[in-house]
């Protein structure tokens, strides 16, 4: 039985790397792959940073344009209000002029005519 336990310990195969040159080649390939990945990562980070700066610049530009548009809308709304008030005043004046014309040129001559007709009919 001691032999069978001893056989088991000898039946384990220890890890034995290949030739020393193969390990060195694998390490060089890993180093190159790692460096390539880092270069790509830096390049991607640079592109992302550029995109972020561009997006921020565009957002700022659009924000300024929006502010200018809002200011212009406020100016136009104030102008519209001013013209509404002027239109209301003009309408009031037109109504006053209309009423004055009606009173002086339509109603009074008619009342005078009726009064004249009434006086003439009383005389006869």
C-alpha positions in Angstrom: 0.0 0.0 0.0 2.9 2.3 0.7 3.9 1.7 -2.9 0.5 2.6 -4.2 0.5 5.9 -2.3 4.0 6.5 -3.6 2.9 5.8 -7.1 0.2 8.3 -6.8 2.7 11.0 -5.9 4.9 10.0 -8.7 2.0 9.8 -11.2 1.4 13.6 -10.9 3.1 15.3 -13.9 4.8 18.5 -12.9 4.3 21.6 -15.2 7.3 21.9 -17.4 7.4 24.9 -19.7 8.7 24.3 -23.2 12.0 25.6 -24.3 13.2 28.9 -22.8 13.0 30.7 -26.2 9.3 29.9 -26.4 8.6 31.6 -23.1 10.5 34.6 -24.2 8.6 34.8 -27.5 5.2 34.5 -25.6 6.3 37.3 -23.3 7.2 39.5 -26.2 3.9 38.8 -27.9 2.0 39.6 -24.6 4.0 42.8 -24.2 3.2 43.9 -27.7 -0.4 43.0 -27.4 -0.6 44.9 -24.1 1.1 48.0 -25.6 -1.2 47.8 -28.7 -4.2 47.7 -26.4 -2.9 50.6 -24.4 -2.3 52.6 -27.6 -5.8 51.9 -28.8 -7.2 52.8 -25.4 -5.4 56.1 -25.4 -6.5 56.8 -29.0 -10.1 56.0 -28.0 -9.9 58.2 -25.0 -8.5 61.0 -27.1 -11.4 60.6 -29.6 -13.9 60.5 -26.8 -12.4 63.6 -25.2 -12.5 65.4 -28.6 -16.1 64.4 -29.1 -17.0 65.5 -25.6 -15.3 68.9 -26.2 -17.1 69.3 -29.5 -20.4 68.4 -28.0 -19.8 70.9 -25.2 -18.9 73.6 -27.7 -22.0 72.9 -29.7 -24.2 72.8 -26.6 -22.8 76.2 -25.5 -23.3 77.6 -29.0 -26.8 76.4 -29.1 -27.5 77.7 -25.6 -26.3 81.2 -26.8 -28.5 80.9 -29.8 -31.5 79.9 -27.7 -30.9 82.8 -25.3 -30.8 85.2 -28.2 -34.0 83.7 -29.7 -35.7 84.0 -26.3 -34.6 87.6 -26.0 -35.9 88.3 -29.5 -39.2 86.6 -28.8 -39.6 88.8 -25.7 -38.9 91.9 -27.8 -41.4 90.9 -30.4 -44.0 90.1 -27.7 -43.5 93.6 -26.2 -43.8 95.1 -29.7 -47.0 93.1 -30.3 -48.4 94.4 -27.0 -47.5 98.0 -28.0 -49.3 97.6 -31.4 -52.3 96.1 -29.7 -52.6 99.1 -27.4 -52.2 101.5 -30.4 -54.8 99.6 -32.3 -57.2 99.7 -29.3 -56.6 103.5 -29.0 -57.1 104.0 -32.8 -60.3 101.9 -32.6 -61.6 104.1 -29.7 -60.8 107.3 -31.7 -62.6 105.9 -34.8 -65.6 105.1 -32.7 -65.5 108.6 -31.2 -65.2 110.2 -34.7 -68.0 108.0 -36.0 -70.2 109.0 -33.2 -69.4 112.6 -33.7 -70.1 112.4 -37.4 -73.4 110.6 -36.8 -74.5 113.1 -34.2 -73.5 116.2 -36.2 -74.3 115.3 -39.7 -77.0 112.6 -39.6 -79.1 113.0 -36.4 -79.1 116.8 -36.1 -80.0 117.6 -39.7 -82.7 115.0 -39.5 -84.0 116.5 -36.2 -83.8 120.0 -37.8 -85.7 118.7 -40.8 -88.3 117.1 -38.7 -88.5 120.2 -36.6 -88.9 122.3 -39.7 -91.5 120.0 -41.1 -93.3 120.0 -37.8 -93.3 123.8 -37.7 -94.5 124.0 -41.3 -97.3 121.5 -40.7 -98.4 123.4 -37.7 -98.7 126.6 -39.8 -100.9 125.0 -42.3 
